Amino acid sequence: MNLDELTRVENESIRAFVDSCSEHLTGRVLDYGCGARPYQSIIEAAGGDYWGHDDPTYPGASAYVKDQQRMGSVYYGSWNPLEEASAYDAILCTQVIEYAYWRGLGGFLFDFKEGLKDGGYLVMTGPTNWPEVEVTDRVRFTLEGIAKEVRDAGFEVIRLESRWSIPFDGWEMSMGWGCICRA
């Protein structure tokens, strides 16, 4: 499997996981690290009020608008949508956790918990055994590792699974995980 095929399968596995979580992506939903907003249609189809955020100054950001500005319900720039306590029914965060070192993972997850309404959902994905994407890509978690981190931040784990894996000499090598947590 070459890198293009890996990337295609990875993107498909993320989209499939987000789609399978759509029942939790309703109400006011923040897509934290939204980049080009590939999951906006899933959230809106589920009845969610989509709010996207990406900041090109964050490590690993792929925001395609470089200046701080608002485009509909999508914000780009240094505004922090998590400064509003209990503002969201759900937060989607795909493939951002590997860059969380810049704030410390505990602080990152705590901010998510503070930004969610009581009982709100955090839907997150992350890589495990995946090629390094950028030099700022520094943190990888096993299923047990991410479960511990989100529980330590005060979340209840609802669902945690490997999104896809590659068979390797009689065992499966997980390439990424998906997690649903409740605040």
Contacts in CASP RR format, 6 or more apart in sequence:
PFRMAT RR
TARGET T0000
AUTHOR 0000-0000-0000
METHOD contacts of the structure
MODEL  1
MNLDELTRVENESIRAFVDSCSEHLTGRVLDYGCGARPYQSIIEAAGGDY
WGHDDPTYPGASAYVKDQQRMGSVYYGSWNPLEEASAYDAILCTQVIEYA
YWRGLGGFLFDFKEGLKDGGYLVMTGPTNWPEVEVTDRVRFTLEGIAKEV
RDAGFEVIRLESRWSIPFDGWEMSMGWGCICRA
1 9 0 8 1.000
1 166 0 8 1.000
3 131 0 8 1.000
6 130 0 8 1.000
6 131 0 8 1.000
6 175 0 8 1.000
9 164 0 8 1.000
9 175 0 8 1.000
10 127 0 8 1.000
10 130 0 8 1.000
10 164 0 8 1.000
10 175 0 8 1.000
10 176 0 8 1.000
11 38 0 8 1.000
13 163 0 8 1.000
13 164 0 8 1.000
13 175 0 8 1.000
13 176 0 8 1.000
14 94 0 8 1.000
14 95 0 8 1.000
14 125 0 8 1.000
14 163 0 8 1.000
15 38 0 8 1.000
15 39 0 8 1.000
15 42 0 8 1.000
16 163 0 8 1.000
17 125 0 8 1.000
17 163 0 8 1.000
17 178 0 8 1.000
18 25 0 8 1.000
18 39 0 8 1.000
18 42 0 8 1.000
18 92 0 8 1.000
18 94 0 8 1.000
18 123 0 8 1.000
18 125 0 8 1.000
19 42 0 8 1.000
21 121 0 8 1.000
21 123 0 8 1.000
21 159 0 8 1.000
21 180 0 8 1.000
22 42 0 8 1.000
22 43 0 8 1.000
22 45 0 8 1.000
22 46 0 8 1.000
23 46 0 8 1.000
24 90 0 8 1.000
24 121 0 8 1.000
24 123 0 8 1.000
24 158 0 8 1.000
24 180 0 8 1.000
25 42 0 8 1.000
25 43 0 8 1.000
25 46 0 8 1.000
25 48 0 8 1.000
25 90 0 8 1.000
25 92 0 8 1.000
25 121 0 8 1.000
25 123 0 8 1.000
26 46 0 8 1.000
26 47 0 8 1.000
26 48 0 8 1.000
26 89 0 8 1.000
26 90 0 8 1.000
27 47 0 8 1.000
27 48 0 8 1.000
27 49 0 8 1.000
27 89 0 8 1.000
27 90 0 8 1.000
28 48 0 8 1.000
28 49 0 8 1.000
28 51 0 8 1.000
28 87 0 8 1.000
28 88 0 8 1.000
28 89 0 8 1.000
28 90 0 8 1.000
29 43 0 8 1.000
29 48 0 8 1.000
29 49 0 8 1.000
29 50 0 8 1.000
29 51 0 8 1.000
29 88 0 8 1.000
29 89 0 8 1.000
29 90 0 8 1.000
29 91 0 8 1.000
29 92 0 8 1.000
30 51 0 8 1.000
30 52 0 8 1.000
30 53 0 8 1.000
30 81 0 8 1.000
30 82 0 8 1.000
30 87 0 8 1.000
30 88 0 8 1.000
30 90 0 8 1.000
30 91 0 8 1.000
30 92 0 8 1.000
30 115 0 8 1.000
31 37 0 8 1.000
31 39 0 8 1.000
31 40 0 8 1.000
31 43 0 8 1.000
31 50 0 8 1.000
31 51 0 8 1.000
31 52 0 8 1.000
31 53 0 8 1.000
31 92 0 8 1.000
31 93 0 8 1.000
32 52 0 8 1.000
32 53 0 8 1.000
32 81 0 8 1.000
32 82 0 8 1.000
32 91 0 8 1.000
32 92 0 8 1.000
32 93 0 8 1.000
32 96 0 8 1.000
32 112 0 8 1.000
33 52 0 8 1.000
33 53 0 8 1.000
33 54 0 8 1.000
33 55 0 8 1.000
33 58 0 8 1.000
33 61 0 8 1.000
33 63 0 8 1.000
33 93 0 8 1.000
33 94 0 8 1.000
33 96 0 8 1.000
34 40 0 8 1.000
34 52 0 8 1.000
34 53 0 8 1.000
34 54 0 8 1.000
34 63 0 8 1.000
34 74 0 8 1.000
35 54 0 8 1.000
35 61 0 8 1.000
35 62 0 8 1.000
35 63 0 8 1.000
35 64 0 8 1.000
36 62 0 8 1.000
36 64 0 8 1.000
37 50 0 8 1.000
37 52 0 8 1.000
37 74 0 8 1.000
39 92 0 8 1.000
39 94 0 8 1.000
40 50 0 8 1.000
40 52 0 8 1.000
43 50 0 8 1.000
43 92 0 8 1.000
44 50 0 8 1.000
48 90 0 8 1.000
49 73 0 8 1.000
50 73 0 8 1.000
50 74 0 8 1.000
51 73 0 8 1.000
51 74 0 8 1.000
51 75 0 8 1.000
51 81 0 8 1.000
51 88 0 8 1.000
52 73 0 8 1.000
52 74 0 8 1.000
52 75 0 8 1.000
52 81 0 8 1.000
53 74 0 8 1.000
53 75 0 8 1.000
53 76 0 8 1.000
53 79 0 8 1.000
53 81 0 8 1.000
54 61 0 8 1.000
54 62 0 8 1.000
54 63 0 8 1.000
54 75 0 8 1.000
54 76 0 8 1.000
54 77 0 8 1.000
55 61 0 8 1.000
55 63 0 8 1.000
55 76 0 8 1.000
55 77 0 8 1.000
55 78 0 8 1.000
56 63 0 8 1.000
56 65 0 8 1.000
56 66 0 8 1.000
56 76 0 8 1.000
56 77 0 8 1.000
57 77 0 8 1.000
57 78 0 8 1.000
58 99 0 8 1.000
58 102 0 8 1.000
59 99 0 8 1.000
59 101 0 8 1.000
59 102 0 8 1.000
59 134 0 8 1.000
59 136 0 8 1.000
59 137 0 8 1.000
60 99 0 8 1.000
60 133 0 8 1.000
60 134 0 8 1.000
60 136 0 8 1.000
60 137 0 8 1.000
63 76 0 8 1.000
63 77 0 8 1.000
65 71 0 8 1.000
65 76 0 8 1.000
66 76 0 8 1.000
67 76 0 8 1.000
67 77 0 8 1.000
68 75 0 8 1.000
68 76 0 8 1.000
68 77 0 8 1.000
68 78 0 8 1.000
68 79 0 8 1.000
69 75 0 8 1.000
69 76 0 8 1.000
69 77 0 8 1.000
70 76 0 8 1.000
75 81 0 8 1.000
81 87 0 8 1.000
81 88 0 8 1.000
82 111 0 8 1.000
82 112 0 8 1.000
82 114 0 8 1.000
82 115 0 8 1.000
84 115 0 8 1.000
85 114 0 8 1.000
85 115 0 8 1.000
86 114 0 8 1.000
86 115 0 8 1.000
86 116 0 8 1.000
86 117 0 8 1.000
86 118 0 8 1.000
87 115 0 8 1.000
87 117 0 8 1.000
88 115 0 8 1.000
88 116 0 8 1.000
88 117 0 8 1.000
88 120 0 8 1.000
89 116 0 8 1.000
89 117 0 8 1.000
89 120 0 8 1.000
89 121 0 8 1.000
90 116 0 8 1.000
90 120 0 8 1.000
90 121 0 8 1.000
90 122 0 8 1.000
90 123 0 8 1.000
91 112 0 8 1.000
91 115 0 8 1.000
91 116 0 8 1.000
91 121 0 8 1.000
91 122 0 8 1.000
91 123 0 8 1.000
92 123 0 8 1.000
92 124 0 8 1.000
93 112 0 8 1.000
93 122 0 8 1.000
93 123 0 8 1.000
93 124 0 8 1.000
93 125 0 8 1.000
94 124 0 8 1.000
94 125 0 8 1.000
94 126 0 8 1.000
95 125 0 8 1.000
95 126 0 8 1.000
95 127 0 8 1.000
96 124 0 8 1.000
97 105 0 8 1.000
97 108 0 8 1.000
97 124 0 8 1.000
97 125 0 8 1.000
97 126 0 8 1.000
97 139 0 8 1.000
97 141 0 8 1.000
97 146 0 8 1.000
98 126 0 8 1.000
98 127 0 8 1.000
98 133 0 8 1.000
98 137 0 8 1.000
98 138 0 8 1.000
98 139 0 8 1.000
98 140 0 8 1.000
99 136 0 8 1.000
99 137 0 8 1.000
99 138 0 8 1.000
99 139 0 8 1.000
100 106 0 8 1.000
100 108 0 8 1.000
100 139 0 8 1.000
101 138 0 8 1.000
101 139 0 8 1.000
102 136 0 8 1.000
103 111 0 8 1.000
105 139 0 8 1.000
105 149 0 8 1.000
106 149 0 8 1.000
106 152 0 8 1.000
106 153 0 8 1.000
107 153 0 8 1.000
109 149 0 8 1.000
109 150 0 8 1.000
109 152 0 8 1.000
109 153 0 8 1.000
109 155 0 8 1.000
110 153 0 8 1.000
112 122 0 8 1.000
112 153 0 8 1.000
113 122 0 8 1.000
113 153 0 8 1.000
113 154 0 8 1.000
113 155 0 8 1.000
113 183 0 8 1.000
116 122 0 8 1.000
116 183 0 8 1.000
117 183 0 8 1.000
118 183 0 8 1.000
119 182 0 8 1.000
119 183 0 8 1.000
120 182 0 8 1.000
120 183 0 8 1.000
121 158 0 8 1.000
121 180 0 8 1.000
121 181 0 8 1.000
121 182 0 8 1.000
121 183 0 8 1.000
122 150 0 8 1.000
122 155 0 8 1.000
122 179 0 8 1.000
122 180 0 8 1.000
122 181 0 8 1.000
122 182 0 8 1.000
122 183 0 8 1.000
123 178 0 8 1.000
123 179 0 8 1.000
123 180 0 8 1.000
124 146 0 8 1.000
124 150 0 8 1.000
124 178 0 8 1.000
124 179 0 8 1.000
124 181 0 8 1.000
125 163 0 8 1.000
125 176 0 8 1.000
125 177 0 8 1.000
125 178 0 8 1.000
125 179 0 8 1.000
126 141 0 8 1.000
126 146 0 8 1.000
126 176 0 8 1.000
126 177 0 8 1.000
126 178 0 8 1.000
127 140 0 8 1.000
127 175 0 8 1.000
127 176 0 8 1.000
128 140 0 8 1.000
128 141 0 8 1.000
128 142 0 8 1.000
128 162 0 8 1.000
128 174 0 8 1.000
128 175 0 8 1.000
128 176 0 8 1.000
128 177 0 8 1.000
129 140 0 8 1.000
129 173 0 8 1.000
129 174 0 8 1.000
129 175 0 8 1.000
129 176 0 8 1.000
130 140 0 8 1.000
130 175 0 8 1.000
130 176 0 8 1.000
141 149 0 8 1.000
141 177 0 8 1.000
142 174 0 8 1.000
143 160 0 8 1.000
143 161 0 8 1.000
143 162 0 8 1.000
143 174 0 8 1.000
143 177 0 8 1.000
146 160 0 8 1.000
146 177 0 8 1.000
146 179 0 8 1.000
147 157 0 8 1.000
147 160 0 8 1.000
147 179 0 8 1.000
150 157 0 8 1.000
150 179 0 8 1.000
150 181 0 8 1.000
151 157 0 8 1.000
154 183 0 8 1.000
155 181 0 8 1.000
155 182 0 8 1.000
155 183 0 8 1.000
156 181 0 8 1.000
156 182 0 8 1.000
157 179 0 8 1.000
157 180 0 8 1.000
157 181 0 8 1.000
158 180 0 8 1.000
158 181 0 8 1.000
158 182 0 8 1.000
159 178 0 8 1.000
159 179 0 8 1.000
159 180 0 8 1.000
160 177 0 8 1.000
160 178 0 8 1.000
160 179 0 8 1.000
160 180 0 8 1.000
161 177 0 8 1.000
161 178 0 8 1.000
161 179 0 8 1.000
162 172 0 8 1.000
162 174 0 8 1.000
162 175 0 8 1.000
162 176 0 8 1.000
162 177 0 8 1.000
162 178 0 8 1.000
163 175 0 8 1.000
163 176 0 8 1.000
163 177 0 8 1.000
163 178 0 8 1.000
164 174 0 8 1.000
164 175 0 8 1.000
164 176 0 8 1.000
165 172 0 8 1.000
165 173 0 8 1.000
165 174 0 8 1.000
165 175 0 8 1.000
165 176 0 8 1.000
166 172 0 8 1.000
166 173 0 8 1.000
166 175 0 8 1.000
167 173 0 8 1.000
END
